Amino acid sequence: MAAIDKYEPGTSHFLLGNEAIARGALERGVNFVTGYPGTPSSEIVPALAQCTQKGKLHAEWSTNELAAVEGAAAAATAGLLSLSAMKNAGLSLALDFITHLSYTGLGPKGGACLMVVCDDPHGHSSGDETDSRWLARFATAPMVEPMTGQQAVELVKYAFDLSQKHSAFVFYRGYTRLSHASNPITMGELPTGAPKASSDSSVSLNPYLSIDKHQDLLAKMEAIRAEFEQCPFNSYQGPEKPELVVVASGAGHLAAAEALETLGLEERVGLLSLATIWPLPTAWVVEHLKNAPQVLVLEEVDLFMEAAVKEALVDNGLGSVAVYGKGSGHIPMSGEMTPDRALSALARIFDMKAPARDEAYERLVQQEVAPLVISRGLSWCAGCPHRASFWALDKAIKADARDAYVTGEIGCSTLDVFPEGKAQIKLLHSMGSGTGTAAGLGQLKPFGYTQPVVAVCGDSSFFHSSVPRLINAVYNQADMLQIILDNSATAMTGFQPHPGTGNTAENTPAPRLDVAKVCESIGCQVTIADPFEVRATTKVMRELMGKPGVQVLILRRACELVRMKAAKSHPYRITIDQEKCKGAECAVCSRDFRCPALYLDPATGKTAFKEQICSGCGICVEICPFKAISKQEND
Amino acid sequence: MPLSPDPYNLIISGIGGQGNILLSRLVGRLMFRAGYQVSIGETFGAAQRGGGVFSGVRISSKRLYGPVVPQGAGSMIISLEPLEALRMISGYGNPGVKALVNSEGIHPVAVLSQKASYPSDEAMSAAIHKATDKAWLFNATKIALELDAPIAVNIVMLGGLVATGALPLDADEVADEVKASVPPHLAELNLTAYRRGMQAVAGA
């Protein structure tokens, strides 16, 4: 894949939605890009980091989303065009700053700032499907959302213009079916010239006196609403006197268009599509809905647009118009917008039969195909150090016998709570939450709490947000063991560098922060172990579990995928002695350890391994109780 | 050239790490260059970790369709793993659907932990044939391993796709695209994988 600045204007190329957003930002002359990885937003920063030029474009992985939005907003106050990208969960962390930024605006230097937030409707790769559109209303900030990949490019430019004109940051909402969809995109011109950044020290940007600034902000939002009334990316297609108008945004637009085509309703139903999410261009919407006897709203995830449309209708004396959608039960309240959902809602309203699968075929599938389809749960990769770490933790907790309680957080360690994990983590919420919750539990001794408390975090989330919580634990004298699974990567989202890796998003060298030194400087007792030395690791876990104070155990071994990318070869060749292997009688390596490369061969009744999956890490040699597995170094 | 059906909904499935995303983008680019509108929908992220992954490639001569394939509307299923082919047939199959399947199974971790049992090759093959209009099954993994390149399974499957004749793909143009999509030192290897896949399906 070529860097996105290499494509010639006027040519068309297949781009991922996130790359289209990045290309739009480049075409508008973005200068300062920040972000923290999170699916489905993670490809925006790297696409721009490939195109950086000193003095023209900077792109960084920030330590967390709060640092990211602060950096981007600051660059805008210095007159630059900035963009910050994150997933919905990350925006929650940044909100404290964002709500104040609404009040102050971006200052007089003519900069602009986009906060790109990508939601994951249906939670394909997320712990929640929270709808970030509410946060635009919450923070009193404008939000736009594209409907197609090509529009994603153009809408970025529109949003930068809006931001610059109103000295207001603009939320730009992505979603899985845009960010991770690929379409042919036609390239526009790339600007030349470099900006000059400086701060205007004659003004102070702060939210006080907040009541005055709030009133100014509300006036600004009305000016933005007026501009949204004319937005060229909002459209109406359909008859003059429609029997129903579909109000669609984001994924709802293409889903609606397809459903109308399938049901042959294009001549009877209007499609009102909005790229401006908040504030609602009320007059424009009401103008198109006033002659429609009924309305169907297609959006994802919550009934955000539906609520705003209902408000607008009521406020304009049109409360009798029937509005269908999530509130009426025509569309489920959770999950993503699909052509099937649009189809079923429209068919129900028009009393039509939605096309269904041939009955005989449906029977065939239910009887002969579906029974064979077993689930394929997520699991750690072959060679993953986490599998060994959690194996050791399981052994240590069982041996300790005080019912140790493990708290966790977001990242590859999260796979522990999936059906094929080791089921050690019992309390898991957000990035770094293992540390914060353990600090709470670690102070419950006066309430009769006797269980050892163990927190787990990854190295990227350690820097992201575990550190202040660890400081809290030390300060408030919690008793806890913090295990840091240091695999030298932000592995779950695609191996992005972080402050502990020694390089940047632009692939330049950076100071390498030492996790152990950071912990020591806070006042923690630090031990370092290799999770592949399973017995030693189990022993040290037992020693540290339930010890007073904040103990830190760093389990250090590189992510197998990161190691493989650099080394390009497997360290060991594995052989299984079929004489020594006890097969189904034992099955510790396959049934309990669950390395995806090992399986019980029904033909021999013994353990065999899949060459194309085995990473040659050799950990199975440590796990096998009968010394049936051996390893030879690869040349 | 008209497509039948239009939109043509190609489903490309497999296990995270098998390269199904590269395969879907190769096909997408080729069909776009041939003048069709193309949308690819993918989900990745957590799904990489041993889970099933699939892309929907929606091709049309009429207009741009959204990336989500409606249930029961698959035109062809290309699966890099047979259990995943069955999963896709369950959701997207219909009497007219075709399937191109790598017959080499990969056990879900639930099978290793003895919570589920993996269906036999015979049972999977029979079900795939029964629930499709036409199916091509061959061991693409074996071919890739013979070339000492297990990760080239996706390119072997691309060769297979060209040989099925299901899409208007020109064998030489596809070869050029394969060459352009991989690092130069891997070009010959991938072209061999591509040709071996083509031969395997043409001879089946």
HADDOCK unambig.tbl for C-alpha pairs under 7 A between the chains (distance, minus, plus):
assign (segid A and resid 14 and name CA) (segid B and resid 29 and name CA) 6.48 0.50 0.50
assign (segid A and resid 39 and name CA) (segid B and resid 45 and name CA) 5.98 0.50 0.50
assign (segid A and resid 124 and name CA) (segid B and resid 43 and name CA) 6.80 0.50 0.50
assign (segid A and resid 125 and name CA) (segid B and resid 45 and name CA) 5.67 0.50 0.50
assign (segid A and resid 125 and name CA) (segid B and resid 46 and name CA) 5.08 0.50 0.50
assign (segid A and resid 125 and name CA) (segid B and resid 47 and name CA) 6.90 0.50 0.50
assign (segid A and resid 177 and name CA) (segid B and resid 41 and name CA) 6.51 0.50 0.50
assign (segid A and resid 177 and name CA) (segid B and resid 67 and name CA) 6.68 0.50 0.50
assign (segid A and resid 180 and name CA) (segid B and resid 41 and name CA) 6.40 0.50 0.50
assign (segid A and resid 180 and name CA) (segid B and resid 42 and name CA) 5.69 0.50 0.50
assign (segid A and resid 180 and name CA) (segid B and resid 43 and name CA) 6.60 0.50 0.50
assign (segid A and resid 181 and name CA) (segid B and resid 39 and name CA) 6.81 0.50 0.50
assign (segid A and resid 181 and name CA) (segid B and resid 40 and name CA) 5.24 0.50 0.50
assign (segid A and resid 181 and name CA) (segid B and resid 41 and name CA) 4.43 0.50 0.50
assign (segid A and resid 181 and name CA) (segid B and resid 42 and name CA) 6.03 0.50 0.50
assign (segid A and resid 181 and name CA) (segid B and resid 67 and name CA) 6.22 0.50 0.50
assign (segid A and resid 182 and name CA) (segid B and resid 39 and name CA) 5.78 0.50 0.50
assign (segid A and resid 182 and name CA) (segid B and resid 40 and name CA) 4.90 0.50 0.50
assign (segid A and resid 182 and name CA) (segid B and resid 41 and name CA) 6.63 0.50 0.50
assign (segid A and resid 183 and name CA) (segid B and resid 38 and name CA) 6.12 0.50 0.50
assign (segid A and resid 183 and name CA) (segid B and resid 39 and name CA) 5.07 0.50 0.50
assign (segid A and resid 183 and name CA) (segid B and resid 40 and name CA) 6.64 0.50 0.50
assign (segid A and resid 254 and name CA) (segid B and resid 65 and name CA) 6.48 0.50 0.50
assign (segid A and resid 254 and name CA) (segid B and resid 66 and name CA) 5.20 0.50 0.50
assign (segid A and resid 255 and name CA) (segid B and resid 66 and name CA) 6.47 0.50 0.50
assign (segid A and resid 338 and name CA) (segid B and resid 68 and name CA) 6.45 0.50 0.50
assign (segid A and resid 339 and name CA) (segid B and resid 70 and name CA) 6.00 0.50 0.50
assign (segid A and resid 340 and name CA) (segid B and resid 70 and name CA) 5.67 0.50 0.50
assign (segid A and resid 357 and name CA) (segid B and resid 72 and name CA) 6.13 0.50 0.50
assign (segid A and resid 357 and name CA) (segid B and resid 94 and name CA) 6.65 0.50 0.50
assign (segid A and resid 361 and name CA) (segid B and resid 94 and name CA) 6.61 0.50 0.50
assign (segid A and resid 361 and name CA) (segid B and resid 95 and name CA) 6.44 0.50 0.50
assign (segid A and resid 365 and name CA) (segid B and resid 90 and name CA) 5.99 0.50 0.50
assign (segid A and resid 365 and name CA) (segid B and resid 131 and name CA) 6.88 0.50 0.50
assign (segid A and resid 368 and name CA) (segid B and resid 127 and name CA) 6.20 0.50 0.50
assign (segid A and resid 369 and name CA) (segid B and resid 86 and name CA) 6.29 0.50 0.50
assign (segid A and resid 369 and name CA) (segid B and resid 90 and name CA) 6.46 0.50 0.50
assign (segid A and resid 369 and name CA) (segid B and resid 127 and name CA) 5.83 0.50 0.50
assign (segid A and resid 370 and name CA) (segid B and resid 90 and name CA) 6.06 0.50 0.50
assign (segid A and resid 372 and name CA) (segid B and resid 119 and name CA) 6.11 0.50 0.50
assign (segid A and resid 373 and name CA) (segid B and resid 83 and name CA) 6.50 0.50 0.50
assign (segid A and resid 373 and name CA) (segid B and resid 86 and name CA) 6.43 0.50 0.50
assign (segid A and resid 373 and name CA) (segid B and resid 87 and name CA) 5.81 0.50 0.50
assign (segid A and resid 374 and name CA) (segid B and resid 116 and name CA) 6.96 0.50 0.50
assign (segid A and resid 376 and name CA) (segid B and resid 51 and name CA) 5.55 0.50 0.50
assign (segid A and resid 376 and name CA) (segid B and resid 52 and name CA) 6.28 0.50 0.50
assign (segid A and resid 376 and name CA) (segid B and resid 108 and name CA) 5.03 0.50 0.50
assign (segid A and resid 377 and name CA) (segid B and resid 51 and name CA) 5.55 0.50 0.50
assign (segid A and resid 377 and name CA) (segid B and resid 108 and name CA) 6.92 0.50 0.50
assign (segid A and resid 377 and name CA) (segid B and resid 109 and name CA) 6.87 0.50 0.50
assign (segid A and resid 378 and name CA) (segid B and resid 47 and name CA) 6.90 0.50 0.50
assign (segid A and resid 378 and name CA) (segid B and resid 49 and name CA) 5.42 0.50 0.50
assign (segid A and resid 378 and name CA) (segid B and resid 50 and name CA) 5.26 0.50 0.50
assign (segid A and resid 378 and name CA) (segid B and resid 51 and name CA) 4.73 0.50 0.50
assign (segid A and resid 379 and name CA) (segid B and resid 49 and name CA) 5.55 0.50 0.50
assign (segid A and resid 379 and name CA) (segid B and resid 50 and name CA) 5.58 0.50 0.50
assign (segid A and resid 380 and name CA) (segid B and resid 49 and name CA) 5.90 0.50 0.50
assign (segid A and resid 381 and name CA) (segid B and resid 49 and name CA) 5.96 0.50 0.50
assign (segid A and resid 381 and name CA) (segid B and resid 50 and name CA) 6.51 0.50 0.50
assign (segid A and resid 420 and name CA) (segid B and resid 109 and name CA) 6.48 0.50 0.50
assign (segid A and resid 420 and name CA) (segid B and resid 110 and name CA) 6.60 0.50 0.50
assign (segid A and resid 492 and name CA) (segid B and resid 45 and name CA) 6.67 0.50 0.50
assign (segid A and resid 492 and name CA) (segid B and resid 46 and name CA) 6.51 0.50 0.50
assign (segid A and resid 493 and name CA) (segid B and resid 45 and name CA) 5.81 0.50 0.50
assign (segid A and resid 590 and name CA) (segid B and resid 112 and name CA) 5.14 0.50 0.50
assign (segid A and resid 590 and name CA) (segid B and resid 113 and name CA) 6.38 0.50 0.50
assign (segid A and resid 591 and name CA) (segid B and resid 112 and name CA) 5.05 0.50 0.50
assign (segid A and resid 591 and name CA) (segid B and resid 113 and name CA) 3.75 0.50 0.50
assign (segid A and resid 591 and name CA) (segid B and resid 114 and name CA) 6.15 0.50 0.50
assign (segid A and resid 592 and name CA) (segid B and resid 113 and name CA) 6.27 0.50 0.50
assign (segid A and resid 594 and name CA) (segid B and resid 109 and name CA) 6.42 0.50 0.50
assign (segid A and resid 594 and name CA) (segid B and resid 112 and name CA) 6.04 0.50 0.50
assign (segid A and resid 594 and name CA) (segid B and resid 113 and name CA) 6.36 0.50 0.50
assign (segid A and resid 596 and name CA) (segid B and resid 109 and name CA) 6.12 0.50 0.50
assign (segid A and resid 599 and name CA) (segid B and resid 112 and name CA) 5.77 0.50 0.50
assign (segid A and resid 612 and name CA) (segid B and resid 150 and name CA) 5.88 0.50 0.50
